[in-house]
Amino acid sequence: MNLTRVMVYFPAFAKGYIRNPLGLFMSLIFPVILILVFGAVFSNAGTSQVPLTVENLDHNSPASVSFLSALNATGEVSVSMVSSDVENLSTYLADHDLSAGLVIPAGFAADLANRTPVHLLVFTNPSSASEAGIVMGAIQGVANGENLRLAGGSEVVTTVELNVGSQVYRYIDYLVPGLIGFSVLVSPMFSMVNVSSTWKRDKLFRQLSLTPLSRSEWLAATFLWYVLLAFVSTALLLGVGRVLFGAHVTLTLLTLPFLVVGPILFVSIGLLAGSVSSTPESAAVVGNIITFPMMFLSGTFFPVSLFPSWLMAIAHVLPLFYIIDGLNAAMVFDNTSGALVDLLIVVVLAIVFAVVATRAFSWREK
């Protein structure tokens, strides 16, 4: 292999790619659009409080005020008061487009003092099941604490809810590595399927075979371009994720091998799909069949841990899963051993597919 010829051909291949608006859009612009859309939609997931409208019919007695203070302190709901003159809180909530309400009954303090059962009226909207669950959980939790206090007991076992891997984990923290994996997959796959099939049909490979450039040099320049593209895309996604949405992700040294081996793996798969297909149309079909399941089942947009068990088993067969899982381990959870295991799997897959693809790839159409 002559590295000089590789570096001479590299800018020519890069210019051809840049002049293709679709390729440039899919590799750099589309992932940024996705992170803007998903980041904006889920930016407050798990952090926002559910508004809870409260009507206190016990005339702000110390017991009722204490109960509401404890409820507000849960961090799950945001208590706002309405006048006790509201005749029907249910109607009031509907008229003001509010999803949750609570009525503290008259005699609340006296009933607590006399150990008389107290019935709290809670209004929730069936169309907002998640908010209803949060409201009911918060109110029931405070009520259980009050029952425990009145019974003279003390809490022995308490639970503290933390996020998996990090107390500051949010959806955007998973989304950034997922979309980096997405860009590592999409750009090489779609481009190489198209290049390997159309260039073969148009006899461009045959013309290249008449030049001093060898197959290995052409592949080296191609690998180099998509690795560079992966680094550029990663920089864009990291910048958008951290600056606009405060993503807690870090570009560690262990991230870099995935940005090198990943493009090599998917260039090889794309080259193989295009080489074994008889026409560009059939190559596109094969490429889509390979690519789309990996897009949605490898943890790109949602953690694989949320999948049912049978779907998780399928995800573990897909090469992109190990890239995204490794990026999460390296960038979010600082899990060196987990990232190294994923990297080893990706390296093995890249070697296998690179060998198979180069053997199937030919300068001349058979």
C-alpha positions, -999 to +999 in steps of 0.1 A: +000+000+000+013+034-010+002+060+016+010+088-008-016+076-033-041+071-004-036+108+007-039+119-030-072+100-035-086+110-001-095+146-010-110+134-043-133+110-025-141+137+002-151+162-025-174+137-042-191+130-009-195+167+000-210+175-033-238+150-026-263+170-006-281+139+007-250+123+020-239+155+038-274+159+052-276+124+066-242+124+081-240+158+098-273+177+096-299+150+103-284+138+136-283+174+148-320+178+139-328+147+158-310+158+189-327+192+187-361+176+184-358+148+209-338+170+233-365+196+233-393+171+237-377+152+266-356+180+281-377+181+312-385+144+315-381+132+350-374+167+363-407+187+361-432+189+390-469+182+384-491+212+393-515+204+421-544+228+428-555+226+464-587+238+481-582+240+519-616+239+536-600+236+570-593+274+570-555+270+569-553+251+602-517+243+614-523+206+606-535+212+571-507+237+564-481+212+577-496+185+555-494+207+524-459+218+532-448+181+534-466+174+501-448+203+484-415+192+499-417+159+480-406+176+449-431+156+429-459+182+429-461+219+429-489+230+453-510+261+444-539+272+465-574+284+454-600+301+475-622+280+497-651+298+481-648+276+450-680+256+450-668+227+429-631+220+425-637+194+398-655+220+376-628+246+384-601+222+373-619+215+340-626+252+333-589+261+339-574+231+320-558+218+352-550+181+355-549+175+393-566+188+424-569+181+461-595+191+487-586+193+524-619+187+541-633+209+569-624+196+603-591+181+591-571+191+622-598+180+646-602+146+629-564+140+631-564+150+668-593+126+675-579+098+653-609+100+632-606+088+595-600+116+571-610+114+535-589+135+511-606+142+477-581+139+449-590+148+413-569+135+384-573+135+347-576+099+332-560+112+300-528+121+319-520+088+335-484+095+343-493+128+361-521+111+380-497+084+392-472+110+404-499+130+423-514+099+439-480+086+449-470+119+465-502+123+484-503+087+496-467+090+507-473+120+528-505+104+542-486+073+551-461+094+570-488+111+588-504+078+598-471+065+610-466+096+632-501+094+647-496+057+654-465+066+674-442+046+652-409+055+635-395+048+601-370+021+600-367+013+563-366+042+539-360+043+501-340+068+482-346+069+445-315+075+423-309+073+386-291+043+371-254+050+369-256+086+379-278+109+401-278+135+373-289+111+345-315+125+321-329+114+288-305+136+269-275+118+285-285+086+267-295+104+235-261+119+227-242+086+226-271+070+208-271+096+181-233+094+178-238+057+171-266+066+147-243+089+127-215+062+128-240+038+112-260+058+087-234+077+068-211+048+059-239+023+054-261+043+030-232+058+012-212+026+007-242+006-004-248+033-031-211+037-041-203+000-043-233-008-064-236+023-087-198+026-093-198-011-103-227-006-127-212+026-142-178+009-147-161+035-124-143+007-105-130-007-138-116+027-147-099+030-113-083-004-119-065+011-148-048+037-125-019+031-101-045+032-072-050-003-057-081-017-040-065-015-006-055+021-011-090+030-022-105+013+009-079+030+031-089+064+018-126+055+022-121+043+058-102+075+066-129+098+053-157+081+073-136+081+105-130+119+100-168+123+094-175+104+127-153+128+146-169+159+131-204+145+138-195+136+174-182+172+180-214+187+167-236+164+187-216+169+219-217+206+214-254+207+209-261+183+237-240+200+263-246+236+254-283+236+246-295+208+269-269+204+296-261+168+287-238+151+313-215+134+287-177+134+285-155+128+255-130+103+271-101+086+255-120+054+255-146+070+232-121+075+204-116+039+194-153+035+188-152+065+164-124+047+144-136+010+145-173+018+141-170+035+107-146+007+095-172-019+106-201-002+087-181+007+057-173-030+054-210-040+058-221-014+033-194-024+009-204-061+013-241-053+007-234-034-024-209-059-038-231-089-035-262-071-050-268-074-087-283-038-091-283-005-072-320-010-065-315-044-048-285-031-030-306-003-015-332-028-003-305-049+013-290-019+029-323-007+043-331-042+057-297-042+075-298-005+087-333+002+099-335-025+126-302-013+140-315+023+140-344+016+163-334-016+182-298-008+193-306+019+219-303+049+196-333+068+210-343+047+241-323+025+264-324-012+255-331-020+291-367-007+286-373-033+259-392-066+266-368-095+270-374-110+236-366-077+219-335-072+241-322-106+228-326-093+192-308-060+202-278-080+214-273-095+180-270-061+163-235-046+158-247-011+165-258-021+200-222-027+211-211+007+198-239+026+216-235+005+247-198+011+247-202+049+241-227+050+270-202+032+292-173+055+283-192+088+281-219+086+307-212+059+333-174+059+333-175+021+331-141+013+317-144-025+318-178-025+302-166-002+274-136-024+268-157-055+264-180-037+239-149-024+220-134-059+218-167-072+202-168-043+177-131-049+168-137-085+161-168-078+140-150-051+121-121-075+112-145-102+102-167-080+080-136-062+065-121-095+054-153-108+040-161-075+022-127-071+007-129-106-007-163-100-022-154-066-035-140-065-071-128-037-093-145-053-123-181-063-126-184-100-131 
